[in-house]
Amino acid sequence: MDNEFNPDIVSVVDEDGKEHIFEELDRIETDDGKYVALLPMYDDPQEYIDDSGELIILKVEEDKDGETYLCPIEDEEEFNEVGMAFEERLSELFDFDDEEQ
């Protein structure tokens, strides 16, 4: 059995044309749509240290031509609901321990 880790890498181009690279941690689908949880990837190791460690959660949209794109979640209630769903799923996957020892 091969235990090699191969992360799903996503490239996102922002409105200024700058490319950002992320590791896709998870995907979910709700009645409101499809969403992805992304973790920023950096070339410089110092940037990992300086990073806040927060996930980037984006909504998966499709235009009339069938092109898929990622966009911010504008509705605060929708964002909170999706964020909590990802938090629950990822805490199960990665066995986070909130208790300090």
N, C-alpha and C positions, 0 to 999 in steps of 0.2 A: 504494500500500500504506500502510495506517495503522499507524504505530509507537507508538500511544498505549498506555501502560502502565495496565492495569486490574487491580489486585490483588484476589484473593479475600479478602473480609473476613468474619471469623467472630466472632460475639458469644457469649461464654460467661458464664453466671451461676453463681457459686460457691455453696457451701453456705450462705453468709451472705446470699445474695441480691444480692451486688454484681456488676455487669456488667463484664466485661473484653473489650476489643476486640483482635483479633489479625489479622495477615495470614497466610493459609494459604500456606506455601511449597511443600509437597509432600504427597503421599499415597502410602502403600504398602499392599500386602496381602500377608500371609504365611500360612503354615499356621495360625498362632495367631490371626489376626484382621486387622482393618483399622486403620490408624494415620494420624495427621496430624502434621505438623511445623508449628508456629505460631511467629510472631514477634510480641511485644507491640507494640501501637500506642498512642501517647500523644497527648494534647491539648497538653501543655506540652513544647516542644523540650528543655528541661533534663532531662526524664525520660529521653530517648533517651541523653543523655550519661551519666546516672547508672546506666543499665541495664547489667547484666552481659553482655548480648549472647548469652545462652544461649537455645537453642531450647526451646520447650515441646512435648513429645511426649506426645500423648494417644491412647488407644485409642477407636475408634468402636464403640459398643455400640448395640443395638436392644432395646427392651423388648417385651413380649408384644403391645402395641397397635401396634407398628410405628414407634414414636417413636424417633428417633435422638438419642443424647446422647454426649458425650465424657467420658471418665473417666481418672484417673491409672492408670499401669501399676504395679501393686503388686509383681509379681515382678521381682526385680533382674536375673535372667538374661534374662528376656524384654525388659526395658527396655534392657539393654546390647546385645542382639542387634538390636533395632529401631533404637536410637540409632546403631549402627555402619552399618546399612543406609542410614539417612537421611544420615549424614555422607558416605558414599561417593557416593550419588546427588547430593547438593547440591554436593559438591566438583567433580563433573563438570559440573553445570549452570552453576555460577558460577566455575569455573576458579580455585579458591583456590590460592595459591602459598605453601606453608609455609616456603620458604627465605627467609631474611632477606638483603637486598641491601645 
